[in-house]
Every structure is written in structure tokens, then in C-alpha cells.
Amino acid sequence: MRSVWRGAISFGLVTIAVRLYTAVEEHDFRFNQVHREDGGRIRYKRVCSVCGEEVEYSEITKGYELDDGRMVIMENEDFEKLPVKTDKSIDVLEFVPVEEIDPIYFQKTYYLEPDKAAARPYVLLRDALVKTGQLAVVKITIRQKETLATIRARDDVLVMHTMLWPDEIRKAEFDFLDADVEVRPQELKMATSLVESMAGDFDPATFTDDYRDALEKVIAAKAEGAELPEQPEAEEKGDVIDLMTALERSVEKAKAGRKGAKKALPKKKASSA
């Protein structure tokens, strides 16, 4: 992995030199826009909307359009002179219980690796977070943008999640929230039973991306000129039923599925004395 940022965690009077690495990678298929007739890639030119001339990349800068239509031109030097702290530091602001941070705030995830000389304070911070059940709320500037973030311990490594600011979270405003929706006690009891019958330990390795697998098969078939795989038939939903009946049947189906899964498990051999 290549580091995307290098700096230090400021933890009280302790400084921990670290490198930042992107922790995730998407495995989506990336398609190009092409000419259907010959498969040629579609190219785009950078053309100025005012003079109509094609513009070289070296002549392009950033601009912000005001409400009155005026365009404010921003050069690289303007960003460098911003009156904010932009040094290579991760400032710990406070420590909070893990459960207090709503996942809606999380944006991107990074791994933090310590420099060789910083391994001891790094492990100290990691173990302290594990022992206290806390995570660190920090501020960091990445690519000239200051962002809020959290640092937590995961599999012996410190992980940083950049966060959205509170004013970037939209408020849920839906009509049904103002309506008086009644849920009957027996419905809640049956829904609770359904949740409990489907409960389990989360293991991400047991889930697969069916869409990606199917798309891979179609691409492979088209590349070889083979017959395309058939789309599976959709399951029949059956007659429209009321909520309570749907819950009851769902519980029965979930319990039957659990019994079938247990029978399919290989039996353990008895150990010889």
C-alpha cells in the first residue's frame, strides 16, 4: 500500500508519527463510454464556455460562482494562505464512548501506521482505547481541507474515519413522521419474534455481491462470444396477505431455515479416549 498522508497524532504532550493509508478498495466494474459501431473510446475536450476555445490543463484553475453570477478565481497560492492550521498533525480533541458516534457521520476509512520510533506510544494509545472502550475525536487537514474524524482500535491497528460536519447531515423530513401510526401489541410481539429468529453473529465473509458475480459472467460470455447466462426467474409472491399473517409466515420460514442449516452442518467426530 502507498501512504496518502504523513504526519503525527498530537495526544496530550505525546506525539505519534504516523502514515495514512486508504483502508478500503471498491471492486466495481469500471466501464468506458465507447462508440457502439467500432468500440472506440469517447474523448472529451476542455472548452471554455465564454471564448469557445479549447483550454490546456495548465491554464485551468478553480473558480467559485457567487449568487449574483460573479466568478471568484482561486489560485493555488490562495489556498496555501488560508488562515487555518494546515500542518501535518492529527489533533485529539476529546475521547468519547464508541456507541455515542452515529455511523451516519462516517465518510472514509484509513489505516494509521506508526513510524518505527513511534511504535511504543502508538501501541499505548491503541491499548488505552481498547481498555476504556473509547474512541478519539480528532481534527485533520487532508488535501487542504480540514475535517473532523475519529480514531479507534481494530485488529491491533488504529483506524481513522473521516466524518461529515453536523450541517452536512440532512434532517429526515417525511410526512409519515407527523402521522399517528398505530402498531398493535401482537404485531410488535410477532415482529420481535421474527427479529430474534433471524438473529446471528455478523460475519461479512458469508455475504456475496450477486450482482457483481452475474455481471462478471455476462462480460466473460460476451468476450468469448458464448451464450449469455439466463436470468433466474423471480419468486412468486403469492396472494396479498395482511401484516400479521405475513409476520407469522415469515417467522415459520426463518425457523425452518435455521433447522435446515443446523442439519446441513457436519457432525463432530467423537474423540477417542
Wavefront OBJ file of the C-alpha trace (Angstrom):
o trace
v 0.000 0.000 0.000
v 1.069 3.578 -0.641
v 0.587 6.163 2.081
v -1.635 9.117 1.189
v -0.616 11.377 4.084
v 2.159 11.626 6.638
v 2.098 13.499 9.925
v 1.659 12.970 13.655
v -1.061 12.379 16.226
v -0.965 15.001 18.986
v -2.079 13.132 22.126
v -1.674 15.500 25.052
v 2.082 16.190 25.143
v 2.739 12.923 23.277
v 3.459 12.998 19.533
v 3.000 9.844 17.451
v 4.423 9.981 13.923
v 2.123 8.076 11.557
v 1.373 7.381 7.911
v -2.145 7.260 6.500
v -3.331 4.515 4.134
v -6.671 4.069 2.395
v -8.306 1.109 4.149
v -10.845 0.090 1.509
v -10.980 -0.560 -2.231
v -14.073 -1.000 -4.363
v -14.293 -3.913 -6.772
v -16.929 -2.493 -9.097
v -16.548 -2.917 -12.844
v -15.469 0.345 -14.445
v -16.961 0.958 -17.864
v -15.819 3.398 -20.551
v -18.101 5.319 -22.858
v -17.495 3.939 -26.363
v -18.797 4.269 -29.921
v -21.235 1.369 -30.434
v -20.192 0.859 -34.067
v -16.451 0.353 -33.590
v -15.814 0.311 -29.803
v -13.708 3.477 -29.925
v -13.304 5.395 -26.643
v -15.203 8.682 -26.393
v -12.884 11.584 -25.608
v -13.865 14.954 -24.177
v -12.245 18.298 -24.843
v -11.888 21.061 -22.268
v -13.632 24.012 -23.924
v -14.196 27.460 -22.379
v -17.878 28.422 -22.306
v -17.016 32.116 -22.838
v -14.480 32.195 -25.701
v -15.214 28.743 -27.117
v -11.505 27.865 -27.265
v -10.026 24.518 -26.172
v -8.073 25.112 -22.934
v -4.801 23.457 -21.931
v -4.787 21.816 -18.494
v -2.033 24.204 -17.332
v -4.372 27.151 -17.955
v -7.181 25.772 -15.776
v -7.711 26.907 -12.192
v -10.592 26.817 -9.700
v -13.473 29.261 -9.558
v -16.409 29.812 -7.202
v -19.600 31.346 -8.589
v -21.350 33.802 -6.282
v -25.129 34.117 -6.039
v -25.013 37.248 -8.212
v -23.222 35.366 -11.010
v -19.716 36.746 -10.425
v -16.882 34.194 -10.619
v -14.154 34.329 -7.970
v -10.911 32.900 -9.358
v -8.873 30.899 -6.818
v -5.184 30.116 -7.376
v -3.089 27.529 -5.511
v -1.422 30.319 -3.508
v -4.833 31.444 -2.201
v -5.459 28.029 -0.660
v -1.977 27.962 0.859
v -2.621 31.324 2.571
v -5.891 30.284 4.224
v -5.978 31.487 7.864
v -6.342 27.976 9.304
v -3.962 25.401 10.725
v -2.808 23.167 7.860
v 0.258 21.494 9.339
v 0.721 17.732 9.280
v -0.958 16.958 12.568
v -3.913 14.982 13.871
v -5.125 16.865 16.924
v -7.001 14.800 19.513
v -9.899 16.962 20.753
v -11.568 14.552 23.176
v -12.336 10.907 23.912
v -15.916 9.601 23.793
v -17.633 6.208 24.194
v -17.761 4.257 20.915
v -21.562 3.996 20.963
v -22.024 7.793 21.084
v -20.983 8.334 17.441
v -23.799 7.744 14.957
v -22.462 5.895 11.852
v -24.251 8.444 9.633
v -21.291 10.779 10.245
v -18.653 8.370 8.912
v -17.216 9.141 5.488
v -13.912 7.445 4.551
v -11.746 4.925 6.397
v -7.949 4.924 6.728
v -5.319 2.810 8.468
v -2.694 4.526 10.609
v 0.823 3.050 10.641
v 3.427 4.299 13.129
v 6.979 5.237 12.232
v 9.496 2.839 13.760
v 10.392 5.267 16.532
v 6.708 5.852 17.346
v 5.636 2.218 17.781
v 5.567 2.344 21.594
v 3.292 5.420 22.035
v 1.149 4.117 19.130
v 0.546 0.788 20.895
v -0.015 2.649 24.165
v -2.805 4.754 22.608
v -4.308 1.709 20.890
v -4.414 -0.333 24.100
v -5.800 2.594 26.087
v -8.687 2.944 23.607
v -9.434 -0.775 23.852
v -9.313 -0.818 27.661
v -11.547 2.245 28.084
v -13.978 1.470 25.230
v -13.411 4.979 23.917
v -12.518 6.469 20.572
v -10.634 9.674 19.870
v -12.359 12.631 18.197
v -9.739 14.445 16.126
v -9.209 17.144 13.518
v -7.039 16.615 10.457
v -6.317 18.573 7.271
v -6.118 16.432 4.131
v -5.615 17.993 0.696
v -6.077 21.493 2.135
v -9.434 20.571 3.683
v -9.958 20.398 7.425
v -12.204 17.582 8.563
v -13.468 16.016 11.758
v -12.545 12.364 12.297
v -12.447 9.559 14.838
v -9.668 7.130 15.685
v -10.403 3.688 17.095
v -8.609 0.385 17.573
v -9.354 -2.504 15.191
v -7.357 -5.749 14.862
v -4.291 -4.254 16.596
v -4.292 -1.248 14.240
v -5.531 2.299 14.714
v -8.246 3.129 12.182
v -9.341 6.658 11.318
v -12.811 7.502 9.982
v -13.213 10.959 8.464
v -16.588 12.475 9.320
v -19.164 14.833 7.910
v -19.838 18.074 9.777
v -23.222 18.342 11.544
v -24.592 20.842 8.984
v -23.856 18.318 6.206
v -26.326 15.782 7.630
v -29.791 16.219 6.181
v -32.748 16.140 8.527
v -35.270 13.364 7.909
v -38.434 15.230 6.962
v -41.218 12.869 5.890
v -44.978 13.218 6.134
v -45.467 9.923 7.981
v -43.458 11.247 10.952
v -46.314 13.651 11.730
v -48.982 10.958 11.413
v -50.291 8.884 14.305
v -49.354 5.360 13.143
v -50.679 2.664 15.471
v -48.852 -0.647 15.896
v -50.819 -3.384 17.638
v -49.114 -5.212 20.548
v -49.487 -8.629 18.865
v -47.862 -7.283 15.700
v -44.916 -5.913 17.686
v -44.586 -9.213 19.528
v -44.541 -11.164 16.265
v -42.091 -8.712 14.644
v -39.804 -9.082 17.676
v -40.031 -12.862 17.335
v -39.050 -12.576 13.659
v -36.018 -10.436 14.542
v -34.933 -12.924 17.208
v -35.397 -15.918 14.879
v -33.178 -14.255 12.261
v -30.533 -13.058 14.743
v -26.947 -14.191 14.338
v -23.288 -13.182 14.608
v -22.198 -10.844 11.822
v -19.647 -12.475 9.514
v -19.116 -10.348 6.379
v -17.411 -13.274 4.612
v -20.762 -15.088 4.378
v -22.255 -12.393 2.131
v -21.635 -12.152 -1.596
v -22.176 -9.493 -4.260
v -24.580 -11.402 -6.518
v -24.858 -8.506 -8.979
v -21.085 -8.299 -9.460
v -20.807 -12.089 -9.910
v -23.585 -12.076 -12.505
v -22.044 -9.108 -14.342
v -18.668 -10.884 -14.426
v -20.299 -13.946 -16.043
v -22.037 -11.815 -18.679
v -18.808 -9.953 -19.546
v -16.875 -13.229 -19.795
v -19.569 -14.758 -22.029
v -19.655 -11.747 -24.359
v -15.850 -11.699 -24.550
v -15.837 -15.348 -25.704
v -18.893 -14.991 -27.939
v -20.696 -17.571 -25.808
v -24.369 -17.770 -24.940
v -25.350 -15.365 -22.201
v -26.411 -16.896 -18.869
v -30.146 -16.904 -18.274
v -31.675 -14.618 -15.700
v -33.203 -16.593 -12.806
v -36.961 -16.477 -12.570
v -38.387 -14.215 -9.901
v -40.071 -15.951 -6.998
v -43.834 -15.706 -6.957
v -45.041 -13.507 -4.126
v -48.365 -15.295 -3.855
v -51.605 -13.796 -2.610
v -51.654 -10.421 -0.890
v -51.895 -11.058 2.848
v -52.337 -8.898 5.904
v -49.411 -7.772 8.039
v -49.990 -10.220 10.892
v -50.201 -13.227 8.571
v -47.074 -12.088 6.750
v -45.205 -11.883 10.051
v -46.375 -15.330 11.165
v -45.327 -16.955 7.891
v -42.008 -15.132 7.991
v -41.255 -16.473 11.487
v -42.134 -20.013 10.375
v -39.895 -19.702 7.305
v -36.993 -18.306 9.343
v -37.219 -21.094 11.927
v -37.403 -23.745 9.211
v -34.344 -22.221 7.550
v -32.398 -22.349 10.816
v -33.300 -26.038 11.343
v -32.215 -26.879 7.804
v -28.919 -25.072 8.286
v -28.197 -26.993 11.508
v -28.895 -30.357 9.807
v -26.520 -29.442 6.998
v -23.632 -28.844 9.414
v -21.090 -31.735 9.536
v -21.271 -33.779 12.711
v -18.283 -33.667 15.027
v -16.422 -36.922 15.428
v -16.302 -38.320 18.937
v -12.818 -38.094 20.379
v -11.244 -41.411 21.378
v -10.140 -41.766 24.957
l 1 2 3 4 5 6 7 8 9 10 11 12 13 14 15 16 17 18 19 20 21 22 23 24 25 26 27 28 29 30 31 32 33 34 35 36 37 38 39 40 41 42 43 44 45 46 47 48 49 50 51 52 53 54 55 56 57 58 59 60 61 62 63 64 65 66 67 68 69 70 71 72 73 74 75 76 77 78 79 80 81 82 83 84 85 86 87 88 89 90 91 92 93 94 95 96 97 98 99 100 101 102 103 104 105 106 107 108 109 110 111 112 113 114 115 116 117 118 119 120 121 122 123 124 125 126 127 128 129 130 131 132 133 134 135 136 137 138 139 140 141 142 143 144 145 146 147 148 149 150 151 152 153 154 155 156 157 158 159 160 161 162 163 164 165 166 167 168 169 170 171 172 173 174 175 176 177 178 179 180 181 182 183 184 185 186 187 188 189 190 191 192 193 194 195 196 197 198 199 200 201 202 203 204 205 206 207 208 209 210 211 212 213 214 215 216 217 218 219 220 221 222 223 224 225 226 227 228 229 230 231 232 233 234 235 236 237 238 239 240 241 242 243 244 245 246 247 248 249 250 251 252 253 254 255 256 257 258 259 260 261 262 263 264 265 266 267 268 269 270 271 272 273
